[in-house]
Amino acid sequence: VGFIGLGNIGKPMALRLTKWDGGLTVFDIAPEPLAELETAGARVAASVAELAAECSVISVMVNTDDQVRDVMGQVLGAAKPGTVLVVHSTISPDLPPRLEDLGGRHDLLVVDAPVSGGAMGAADGTLAIMVGGTEAAFAAAEGPLRLMGTEVVHCGPIGNGTAAKLARNLLHFVAFTAT
């Protein structure tokens, strides 16, 4: 398993994946979280492409749509056919289908799998993970996802994970405002 993006939520998610039997490879542009993950047993890749060349499931937790597209571009040329790209970032609802289309042209599987539960849920492994994608892509990503979350839900086709996350956020903020 590979993990790209070791920020406030990504780093504790990746730390949970150090328990993955097949090993964990990580990449980030900041050196501090890389050192912490290496101490925890992860292998540090020198680039996204290096990580993509050796991992069959790649989790991505970066900040913006543009960063997701940039990571996808670096993964495309290096990943083996059948690799699953798991996008945890909360992205625009129209981006996941475009990522799936692009990935499909390179024999990659793509799921959108945004998370809810914050840094504490990531550290505890109690995230809610809403997943959109094909049955095959979900099945390939499910094992690592279950190390990071207690509520892993396949929401249907690509994009539905993002839609479910946005709906969950809306309900949360409405309840908060009402309270």
C-alpha positions in Angstrom: 0.0 0.0 0.0 1.2 3.5 -0.7 0.1 6.8 0.9 0.6 10.3 -0.6 -0.1 13.3 1.5 0.8 13.2 5.2 -0.9 16.2 6.6 -3.1 16.5 9.7 -5.4 13.7 8.7 -3.2 11.9 6.2 -0.4 11.2 8.6 -2.5 9.4 11.2 -4.3 7.5 8.4 -0.9 6.4 7.1 0.2 5.4 10.6 -2.7 3.0 10.8 -1.6 1.4 7.5 1.8 0.5 9.0 -0.1 -2.5 10.3 -0.8 -3.7 6.7 0.9 -7.0 6.2 2.2 -6.1 2.7 4.0 -3.1 3.9 3.5 0.7 3.5 5.4 3.1 1.3 4.8 6.9 1.8 5.5 10.2 0.0 5.1 13.8 1.0 6.8 17.0 0.2 7.4 17.8 3.9 10.3 15.9 5.5 8.9 15.8 9.1 6.0 13.4 8.6 8.2 11.2 6.4 10.7 10.8 9.2 7.9 9.9 11.6 6.4 7.3 9.2 9.8 5.8 8.5 10.4 5.4 12.3 7.0 3.7 12.5 8.1 1.2 9.8 7.1 2.7 6.5 9.4 2.9 3.5 9.9 6.4 2.2 9.7 6.8 -1.6 11.8 9.5 -3.3 8.8 10.4 -5.6 5.2 9.8 -6.4 6.3 7.8 -9.5 8.6 5.5 -7.3 5.7 4.9 -4.9 3.3 4.2 -7.8 5.7 1.7 -9.4 5.7 -0.6 -6.3 2.2 -0.3 -4.8 -1.0 -2.0 -5.8 -3.2 0.3 -3.7 -2.3 4.0 -3.6 -4.1 6.3 -1.1 -4.1 10.1 -1.8 -4.9 12.7 0.8 -3.8 16.1 -0.6 -5.6 19.4 -0.3 -7.0 20.5 -3.6 -8.4 19.3 -6.9 -5.3 20.6 -8.7 -3.0 18.6 -6.3 -5.1 15.4 -6.9 -4.8 15.9 -10.7 -1.0 16.5 -10.3 -0.6 13.3 -8.3 -2.8 11.4 -10.8 -0.5 12.6 -13.6 2.6 11.3 -11.8 0.9 8.0 -11.0 -0.2 7.3 -14.6 3.2 6.8 -16.1 4.5 4.6 -13.3 1.7 2.4 -11.9 1.2 -1.2 -13.0 -2.1 -2.2 -14.6 -4.7 -3.0 -12.0 -3.4 -0.6 -9.5 -6.2 1.1 -7.4 -6.0 4.8 -6.8 -8.0 5.8 -3.7 -8.7 9.5 -3.5 -9.5 10.5 0.1 -9.3 14.2 -0.5 -12.6 16.1 -0.5 -12.8 17.1 -4.1 -15.2 18.7 -6.5 -18.1 16.3 -7.3 -17.3 16.4 -11.1 -13.7 15.3 -10.7 -14.0 11.6 -9.6 -15.6 10.5 -12.9 -12.9 12.2 -14.9 -10.2 10.6 -12.8 -11.9 7.2 -13.3 -12.0 7.8 -17.1 -8.4 8.8 -17.2 -7.3 5.9 -15.0 -9.3 3.4 -17.0 -7.4 4.4 -20.2 -4.2 3.3 -18.3 -5.8 0.1 -16.8 -6.0 1.6 -13.3 -9.0 1.5 -11.0 -10.1 4.6 -9.2 -12.3 5.2 -6.2 -13.3 8.3 -4.4 -13.1 7.6 -0.7 -13.4 10.8 1.3 -13.3 10.5 5.1 -15.2 12.0 8.0 -14.0 12.0 11.6 -11.0 14.4 11.6 -7.5 13.9 12.9 -8.8 12.1 16.0 -10.8 9.6 14.1 -7.9 9.0 11.8 -5.6 8.4 14.8 -8.1 6.0 16.4 -9.0 4.2 13.1 -12.6 5.2 13.5 -13.1 7.2 10.3 -16.3 7.0 8.3 -15.1 6.3 4.7 -17.6 6.8 1.9 -16.5 5.0 -1.2 -17.6 5.5 -4.8 -16.4 3.2 -7.6 -16.8 -0.2 -9.2 -17.3 -3.3 -7.2 -13.9 -4.5 -8.3 -12.1 -1.3 -7.3 -13.9 -1.3 -3.9 -13.0 -4.9 -3.2 -9.3 -4.2 -4.1 -9.2 -1.2 -1.7 -11.4 -2.5 1.1 -8.7 -4.2 3.2 -6.5 -1.1 3.7 -9.7 1.1 4.2 -10.9 -1.1 7.1 -7.6 -0.4 8.9 -8.4 3.3 8.8 -12.1 3.3 9.4 -14.8 1.5 11.3 -17.6 2.7 8.9 -16.5 1.8 5.4 -19.5 2.1 3.0 -19.5 1.4 -0.7 -21.9 4.1 -2.0 -22.1 2.9 -5.6 -20.5 4.3 -8.7 -17.6 6.7 -8.8 -18.5 10.1 -7.5 -21.0 8.8 -5.0 -18.4 8.7 -2.2 -17.8 12.4 -2.7 -21.6 13.1 -2.9 -22.2 11.1 0.3 -19.4 13.1 2.1 -20.8 16.4 1.0 -24.3 15.4 2.1 -22.9 14.2 5.5 -21.2 17.6 5.9 -24.4 19.4 5.0 -26.4 17.5 7.6 -23.7 18.0 10.2 -23.6 21.7 9.7 -27.4 22.0 9.6 -27.7 20.2 12.9 -24.9 22.3 14.4 -26.6 25.5 13.3 -30.0 24.3 14.6 -28.5 23.4 17.9 
